[in-house]
Amino acid sequence: MSPGQRLEAVAELLLSNQGSLVLGIAALLAIAAPFADRYLIRRKRLYYRVQYNSKLGLSPVDLQDHDDSVKHADPELQPIAELLDRMSIVVIRVRNTGIDDISAADLKDDPIEFTFGGRVIWNARISEPSIETHRKKLKNSLEFFTTDTNGNGYEDNTLDNVRVSLGRRLSAWLRGEPVDRAAQSSASQPAPRWHGVRFREISLQRKEKFKLVVVLREPDGNIEGELTKEVRCSGHVAGGRILDERRQRRITWPRLTATFGVLLTGALLATLLVNASQPGAASDIPCADGRLRVVGSSAFIPVVERIATEYTRTCAGAEIDTDATGSIGGVRMLAAAQDEPDELAALSDGESGAATPELVAQPIAVIVYTVVVNDSVGVDSLSIEQIRGIHEGRYRDWNQLRDGPSLPIRIVGRGQESGSRQTFEATVLGASEAGLSSDSCEDADRGSGSPLIRCERSTEAQVVAEVADTAGAIGYVDLPSAIDARTDGHPLTVVRLGDRYPDANNIEHGYPFWAIEYLYTRGAPDDGSVLRGFIDYLRSGTARAELRETGYTPCIGRNGVPHRLCRG
């Protein structure tokens, strides 16, 4: 199916009753999804937002007047100036935005942690808790850790213990001594450098929030570089998520799904309005009780059977049977029927020469055929003259038509009752097919003396199976059957006729192998009969969607106007 046909099939499906139902369900699910995620699935949400991340902004050197006569700051303030120049403050707001409280157990296995791109933490505090009585609890849950690998592994400490070393660090800076040596607790144990903080046993009520203020110093190796700005958060809330609030203010999944749901709702309303104004809408088709038998084309019977199944689901009192008798056989059967004319209809690939004057032809769809070969043949394009030469016996081996090893040509055709054969003879060969010379399709085993190896099969499915199973085989089937076979993995090649690929869009550009599928009835069917209701249903959006999805072009469009190929 071409991209254009697929788009038309989607449009037909959306305009059908089933399409409206699908749209309605999709719109409901899309709109409900963010609510289900928030109120049923992930009820616990912890948001954080970095509100400030910059230098301290105050240095004794910066306080000097910008006067050329003042070249240097007071030497006693120089160490403090250098210290403050490489220090920064980060302010992080943490809040519970979910609909449930977050308990300490929710963060026990994977606590919330903040790291700062290698910056060393000098101090931290809890600020502006929304519940003041919880300040001490939050402070006590705050722990520090280092990412240094100094033989002691992964170290951590509490806020109070970290602050003990703060005075020693400042004194060391003023004396010009290494900070870490001044801060170490003993001569044998190196002083840790804290790179991150975690909340080990934090618990927050719904809508509770607080701020974490952290004072940091640039790492020792980053003396002249730009100030580090990196802030990372990790951790997991059981039954919920930890999210960066800044990112959530952009395009989010809940917003996308809700917007998509609104768009689908608009599409549903538009579809219902269009359906209400369309002729032949499925909801307008009257149901009738009774039985109908549809016979004829083996190529078209499968899709009609699926459409009939949908019709009988809508109209429980109707019963429709199908029988793939072949186009010519089906029309003859209808012509010979005498009683109950509304209980039998016949499908024919193209106008039937077996039709009698009292039979009325209803155009249903454009059916495109294709020549197919076994993959062993090694060709994907044949001219009309080459195909005629094959059927006339001028070409008996594929090495006469392409470079490569010898491989006998084996023709798989259809019987005399086939409408596909009638179309092939009329549009491609311009003559009748040769006689039957083989039953096996492998050799000329019927003793006819014909130089051709030609066998016949009764249905499209049998032709597909025989061509796929026989080396060097060539045959013809309707395009949907060939595509289905390729999709199922059969070693089958769809052949272009000249430079035209088999497609309804190429018919007006010279692709010859196609026909109109007709439904023959004995006279005009009576109103209120199953046959009348089924014919109307074949023109509905539901049936048109099924036809397009299968690979056929409906003869009646959405506006009730016949397709241009069906007007002749």
C-alpha positions in Angstrom: 0.0 0.0 0.0 1.4 3.4 -0.9 1.8 6.2 1.7 -1.2 8.1 0.1 -3.4 5.0 0.4 -2.3 4.5 4.0 -3.3 8.1 4.9 -6.6 7.6 3.2 -7.1 4.4 5.1 -6.4 6.2 8.4 -8.9 8.9 7.4 -11.5 6.4 6.6 -10.9 4.6 9.8 -11.2 7.7 11.9 -14.5 8.6 10.1 -16.0 5.1 10.9 -17.9 4.2 14.0 -14.9 2.1 15.1 -12.6 5.0 14.5 -14.8 7.3 16.6 -14.8 4.7 19.4 -11.0 4.5 19.2 -10.6 8.3 19.3 -12.9 8.5 22.3 -11.0 5.9 24.2 -7.6 7.4 23.3 -8.8 10.9 24.3 -10.1 9.6 27.6 -6.9 7.7 28.3 -4.6 10.6 27.4 -6.5 13.0 29.6 -6.7 10.5 32.5 -3.1 9.4 32.3 -1.5 12.3 34.2 -4.2 12.1 36.9 -3.7 8.4 37.2 0.1 8.9 37.4 -0.3 11.6 40.1 -3.1 10.1 42.2 -2.8 6.4 41.7 0.7 5.4 40.5 3.3 7.9 41.8 1.6 9.7 44.6 4.9 10.8 46.2 6.9 13.6 44.5 9.9 15.4 45.9 10.8 18.5 43.9 14.1 20.4 44.3 15.1 23.8 42.7 18.5 25.5 42.7 17.5 29.1 43.6 21.0 30.5 44.0 24.4 29.3 42.8 27.1 32.0 42.7 30.2 33.6 44.4 29.8 35.0 47.9 30.0 38.4 46.3 32.1 40.1 49.0 35.8 40.4 49.1 38.0 42.9 51.1 39.9 43.6 47.9 36.7 44.5 46.1 35.9 47.1 48.8 38.9 49.2 47.8 38.3 52.4 45.8 39.3 52.0 42.2 42.1 54.6 42.5 45.3 54.1 40.6 47.2 55.2 43.8 45.8 52.1 45.6 47.5 49.1 44.1 47.1 46.4 46.8 44.8 45.6 49.6 45.9 45.5 53.2 48.3 42.6 53.5 46.5 41.3 56.6 43.3 40.9 54.6 44.9 39.3 51.6 44.4 35.6 52.8 40.7 36.3 53.6 40.3 38.0 50.2 41.8 35.0 48.4 39.6 32.6 50.4 36.4 34.4 49.8 37.2 34.9 46.1 37.0 31.1 45.5 34.0 30.4 47.6 30.4 30.2 46.6 26.9 29.7 48.0 24.2 27.3 46.7 20.6 27.6 47.9 18.3 24.7 47.1 14.6 24.6 47.8 13.2 21.1 48.6 9.5 20.5 48.8 6.9 17.7 48.8 4.5 18.3 45.9 2.8 14.9 46.0 -0.5 14.0 47.5 1.0 11.8 50.2 3.5 12.4 53.0 7.1 11.2 52.5 8.4 9.1 55.4 12.0 8.2 56.3 11.4 4.7 55.1 10.7 6.0 51.6 14.3 7.2 51.3 16.0 4.6 53.3 17.4 2.5 50.5 18.4 5.4 48.2 18.5 8.8 50.2 18.4 12.1 48.4 22.0 13.4 47.9 23.4 16.7 46.4 26.9 17.0 45.0 28.6 20.1 43.6 31.0 19.2 40.8 34.1 18.7 43.0 33.6 21.8 45.1 34.4 21.3 48.8 31.7 21.9 51.4 32.7 24.3 54.2 29.3 24.7 55.9 25.6 24.0 55.4 22.4 24.9 57.2 18.6 24.4 57.0 16.7 27.6 56.2 13.1 28.7 56.1 11.4 25.4 56.9 7.6 25.7 56.4 7.1 23.8 59.7 9.5 25.5 62.1 9.3 22.7 64.6 10.8 20.4 62.0 14.0 22.4 61.7 16.0 20.4 64.2 14.8 17.1 62.7 16.0 18.2 59.3 19.3 19.4 60.6 19.9 16.1 62.4 19.2 14.1 59.2 21.8 16.1 57.2 25.0 14.1 56.7 28.2 14.9 54.7 30.2 12.6 52.5 33.4 12.7 50.5 34.2 11.1 47.1 37.9 11.0 47.9 39.6 7.6 47.7 42.2 7.8 50.4 42.1 4.3 51.8 39.3 5.0 54.2 36.6 4.5 51.6 33.3 6.4 51.6 33.2 8.8 54.6 30.4 10.8 56.0 29.7 13.0 59.1 27.0 15.1 60.7 26.5 18.8 60.4 27.7 19.4 64.0 31.0 17.5 63.5 31.7 19.3 60.2 31.3 22.7 61.9 33.9 21.8 64.5 36.6 21.9 61.8 35.3 25.2 60.3 37.2 27.4 62.8 40.4 25.5 62.3 40.0 25.8 58.5 39.6 29.6 58.7 42.6 30.0 61.0 44.7 27.9 58.6 43.8 30.2 55.7 44.7 33.3 57.8 48.1 31.7 58.6 48.6 30.5 55.0 48.7 26.9 56.1 47.1 24.0 54.2 43.5 23.8 55.1 43.1 20.0 55.2 46.1 19.6 57.5 44.7 22.1 60.0 41.3 20.5 59.9 42.5 16.9 60.4 41.5 15.3 63.7 44.7 13.4 64.3 48.2 13.0 62.8 47.4 9.6 61.5 44.0 10.3 59.9 43.8 12.7 57.0 41.1 15.3 57.2 38.2 14.6 55.0 37.1 17.0 52.3 33.3 17.0 52.1 31.9 16.9 48.5 28.3 16.2 49.1 25.4 16.2 51.5 22.6 13.7 52.0 19.4 13.4 54.0 19.5 10.0 55.6 16.1 9.9 57.4 14.2 12.8 56.1 10.4 12.9 56.3 8.2 15.6 54.8 4.5 16.2 55.2 2.4 17.0 52.2 3.3 20.5 50.9 6.1 20.8 53.4 9.3 22.6 52.2 12.6 23.9 53.3 15.8 25.4 51.9 19.3 23.9 52.1 22.1 26.6 52.1 25.6 25.3 51.3 28.9 27.2 51.5 31.5 25.8 49.1 35.1 26.3 48.1 36.6 25.6 44.6 38.7 22.4 44.5 42.4 22.8 45.0 43.2 22.2 41.3 40.9 24.9 40.1 42.7 28.0 41.2 42.4 30.2 38.1 39.5 28.6 36.3 35.9 29.7 36.2 33.7 29.2 39.2 32.1 25.7 39.2 28.3 25.8 38.8 27.4 22.1 38.7 24.8 20.8 41.1 23.6 17.2 40.9 20.8 15.4 42.8 20.4 11.7 43.2 18.1 9.4 45.2 14.8 7.7 44.9 11.5 8.0 46.7 9.7 4.7 47.1 6.5 4.9 45.1 7.4 8.2 43.6 10.0 10.4 42.0 12.6 13.1 42.8 12.4 15.9 40.1 14.2 19.0 39.2 11.6 21.7 39.4 13.2 23.9 36.7 13.0 21.1 34.1 9.4 20.3 35.1 8.4 23.8 34.2 9.2 23.1 30.5 7.5 20.5 28.4 6.4 17.7 30.6 4.8 14.3 30.1 1.6 15.1 31.9 1.2 18.3 29.9 1.9 16.5 26.6 -0.6 13.7 27.3 -3.2 16.2 28.5 -2.7 18.4 25.4 -2.8 15.3 23.2 -6.1 14.3 24.9 -7.6 17.7 24.2 -6.6 17.4 20.6 -8.0 13.9 20.3 -11.3 15.2 21.9 -11.4 17.9 19.2 -10.7 15.3 16.5 -13.5 13.2 17.9 -16.0 16.0 17.9 -15.0 16.9 14.3 -15.4 13.2 13.3 -18.8 13.0 14.8 -19.9 16.2 13.0 -18.5 14.8 9.7 -20.1 11.4 10.2 -23.4 13.1 10.9 -23.3 14.8 7.5 -22.0 11.9 5.5 -24.3 9.7 3.3 -24.1 6.1 4.0 -22.9 6.4 7.6 -23.0 3.1 9.4 -25.4 4.4 12.0 -27.9 5.2 9.2 -27.9 1.7 7.7 -31.1 -0.2 8.6 -30.6 -3.7 9.8 -32.7 -6.6 8.4 -33.3 -10.1 9.5 -32.5 -12.8 7.0 -29.7 -14.6 5.1 -27.4 -13.6 2.3 -24.9 -15.6 0.3 -22.0 -13.9 -1.5 -20.1 -16.0 -4.1 -17.5 -15.3 -6.7 -14.0 -13.8 -6.8 -11.5 -15.7 -4.7 -9.3 -12.6 -4.7 -12.0 -10.4 -3.1 -14.0 -12.8 -1.0 -11.6 -12.6 2.0 -12.0 -8.8 2.5 -15.8 -9.1 1.9 -15.9 -11.8 4.5 -14.3 -9.5 7.1 -16.7 -6.7 6.2 -19.7 -9.0 6.5 -18.5 -10.1 9.9 -18.6 -6.5 11.1 -22.0 -6.0 9.5 -23.5 -9.0 11.3 -22.1 -7.7 14.6 -24.1 -4.5 14.1 -27.1 -6.3 12.7 -27.5 -9.4 14.8 -30.5 -10.7 12.8 -28.5 -10.8 9.6 -26.5 -13.9 8.5 -24.0 -13.6 5.6 -22.1 -16.6 4.1 -19.3 -16.3 1.5 -18.0 -18.9 -1.1 -15.0 -18.3 -3.3 -16.3 -20.0 -6.5 -14.4 -17.8 -8.9 -15.8 -14.7 -10.7 -17.3 -16.4 -13.7 -18.7 -19.3 -11.7 -20.3 -16.9 -9.2 -22.0 -14.8 -11.9 -23.3 -17.9 -13.7 -24.6 -19.2 -10.4 -26.5 -15.9 -9.8 -27.8 -15.8 -13.4 -29.2 -19.4 -13.0 -30.9 -18.6 -9.6 -34.7 -18.2 -9.9 -36.1 -17.9 -6.3 -35.3 -15.3 -3.6 -33.1 -13.0 -5.7 -32.2 -10.9 -2.6 -30.5 -13.9 -0.9 -27.6 -14.3 -3.4 -25.0 -11.9 -4.8 -21.8 -12.5 -6.9 -18.4 -10.8 -6.9 -16.6 -10.4 -10.2 -13.1 -9.1 -11.0 -14.2 -6.7 -13.8 -17.4 -6.8 -15.9 -18.5 -10.4 -16.4 -19.2 -11.8 -19.9 -21.4 -14.3 -18.1 -23.8 -11.7 -16.8 -27.4 -11.8 -18.2 -29.5 -8.7 -18.8 -31.3 -8.9 -15.5 -28.1 -8.7 -13.5 -27.1 -5.3 -12.1 -23.4 -4.5 -11.3 -22.6 -2.4 -8.3 -18.9 -1.1 -8.4 -17.2 -1.8 -5.1 -13.5 -1.2 -5.4 -10.5 -0.9 -7.6 -8.4 -4.1 -7.5 -4.8 -3.9 -8.6 -3.0 -7.1 -9.7 0.7 -7.9 -9.9 3.0 -10.4 -11.5 5.0 -12.3 -9.0 8.1 -14.6 -9.3 10.0 -16.9 -7.0 13.0 -15.2 -5.4 15.2 -17.7 -7.2 14.4 -16.0 -10.5 16.4 -12.9 -9.7 14.3 -10.3 -11.6 12.0 -7.6 -10.3 11.0 -6.0 -13.6 9.5 -7.4 -16.8 8.1 -5.6 -19.8 4.7 -6.5 -21.3 6.5 -8.0 -24.3 8.7 -10.2 -22.1 5.6 -11.5 -20.2 3.9 -12.3 -23.5 7.0 -14.0 -24.8 7.0 -16.2 -21.7 3.4 -17.3 -22.1 3.9 -17.8 -25.9 6.9 -20.1 -25.3 9.5 -17.8 -26.8 11.3 -17.7 -23.5 11.6 -21.0 -21.6 14.6 -20.3 -19.4 15.3 -17.3 -17.2 18.8 -17.0 -18.6 17.2 -15.7 -21.8 15.9 -12.7 -19.8 18.7 -12.0 -17.4 22.3 -12.8 -16.8 22.8 -15.8 -14.6 22.5 -19.6 -14.4 19.9 -21.7 -16.3 16.6 -22.0 -14.6 13.5 -23.3 -16.3 10.5 -21.0 -16.4 7.4 -22.5 -14.7 4.1 -20.7 -15.2 1.4 -20.8 -12.5 -1.9 -19.7 -13.8 -5.6 -19.7 -12.9 -8.5 -21.7 -14.1 -11.2 -20.8 -16.6 -13.6 -19.6 -13.9 -11.1 -17.0 -12.6 -11.8 -13.3 -13.0 -8.1 -12.6 -12.3 -7.2 -14.7 -15.3 -9.8 -12.9 -17.4 -8.2 -9.5 -16.4 -4.7 -10.8 -17.0 -5.6 -12.0 -20.5 -7.4 -8.7 -21.3 -4.9 -6.2 -19.9 -1.5 -7.9 -20.1 -1.4 -10.8 -22.6 -3.9 -9.5 -25.1 -4.7 -13.2 -25.8 -5.8 -16.3 -24.0 -3.4 -18.2 -21.8 -1.9 -21.4 -23.2 -3.2 -24.8 -22.3 -2.5 -26.8 -19.1 0.7 -28.9 -19.4 1.6 -29.7 -15.8 -0.1 -30.8 -12.6 3.0 -30.5 -10.4 4.2 -27.1 -11.7 7.7 -28.7 -11.9 7.6 -30.5 -15.3 5.4 -30.8 -18.3 3.9 -34.1 -16.9 0.5 -34.1 -18.6 1.9 -35.4 -21.9 0.4 -32.6 -23.9 3.5 -32.0 -26.0 3.5 -28.3 -25.1 7.0 -26.8 -24.7 5.7 -24.7 -21.8 5.6 -25.8 -18.1 2.2 -24.4 -17.1 0.0 -25.4 -14.2 -3.2 -24.0 -12.7 -4.4 -23.3 -9.2 -7.9 -22.4 -8.0 -7.4 -19.5 -5.6 -5.0 -16.6 -5.0 -3.7 -18.2 -1.9 -2.8 -21.4 -3.8 -1.0 -19.4 -6.5 1.0 -17.5 -3.9 2.0 -20.8 -2.2 2.9 -22.5 -5.5 5.1 -19.6 -6.8 6.8 -19.3 -3.4 7.5 -23.1 -3.3 8.6 -23.6 -6.9 12.0 -22.5 -8.2 11.7 -20.4 -11.4 7.9 -20.0 -11.0 6.0 -17.0 -12.3 2.3 -16.2 -11.6 -0.2 -13.4 -11.0 -2.3 -12.4 -8.0 -4.0 -9.4 -6.5 -1.6 -6.9 -4.9 -2.8 -7.4 -1.3 -2.2 -11.1 -1.5 1.3 -10.6 -2.8 2.1 -8.0 -0.1 0.7 -10.3 2.7 2.9 -13.1 1.4 6.0 -10.9 1.4 5.1 -9.8 4.9 4.8 -13.4 6.1 8.3 -14.1 4.7 7.5 -16.1 1.6 10.3 -16.0 -1.1 8.2 -14.0 -3.5 9.1 -10.9 -5.6 6.6 -8.4 -6.7 7.4 -7.5 -10.3 7.2 -4.1 -11.9 5.6 -4.0 -15.4 8.2 -1.9 -17.3 8.9 1.0 -15.0 5.5 1.0 -13.2 5.1 -0.5 -9.8 1.7 -2.1 -9.1 -0.2 0.7 -7.3 -3.6 2.4 -7.8 -1.8 5.7 -8.1 0.1 4.4 -11.1 -3.0 3.4 -13.1 -3.4 6.8 -14.6 0.3 6.8 -15.5 0.1 3.6 -17.5 0.0 0.6 -15.1 -2.3 -1.8 -17.0 -3.0 -4.7 -14.7 -6.1 -3.7 -12.7 -9.9 -4.1 -12.7 -13.0 -2.9 -11.0 -14.5 -5.3 -8.5 -18.3 -5.5 -9.0 -21.0 -7.0 -6.9 -23.8 -8.4 -9.1 -27.4 -8.7 -8.0 -30.6 -9.9 -9.7 -32.2 -6.5 -10.3 -32.3 -3.8 -7.6 -32.4 -5.2 -4.1 -35.6 -4.6 -2.1 -35.5 -2.0 0.7 -35.4 -3.7 4.1 -33.5 -6.7 2.7 -30.2 -7.9 4.1 -28.7 -7.4 0.6 -29.8 -3.8 0.5 -28.4 -3.1 3.9 -25.1 -4.9 3.1 -24.6 -2.9 -0.1 -25.2 0.3 1.9 -22.7 -0.9 4.5 -20.1 -1.5 1.8 -20.2 2.2 1.2 -19.9 3.2 4.8 -16.8 4.6 6.4 -16.2 1.4 8.3 -16.2 -0.7 5.1 -14.1 1.9 3.2 -11.5 1.9 6.0 -11.3 -1.9 5.8 -10.9 -1.8 2.0 -8.1 0.7 2.1 -6.4 -1.0 5.0 -6.4 -4.3 3.0 -5.0 -2.5 -0.1 -8.1 -1.7 -2.2 -9.4 1.6 -3.4 -13.1 2.1 -2.6 -15.3 3.1 -5.5 -17.5 5.3 -3.3 -15.8 8.1 -1.4 -16.7 9.8 1.8 -18.9 12.3 0.0 -20.8 9.6 -1.9 -19.1 10.5 -5.2 -17.7 7.6 -7.2 -14.0 7.4 -7.6 -12.7 8.6 -11.0 -11.5 5.1 -11.9 -15.0 3.6 -11.3 -17.0 6.1 -13.4 -16.4 4.3 -16.7 
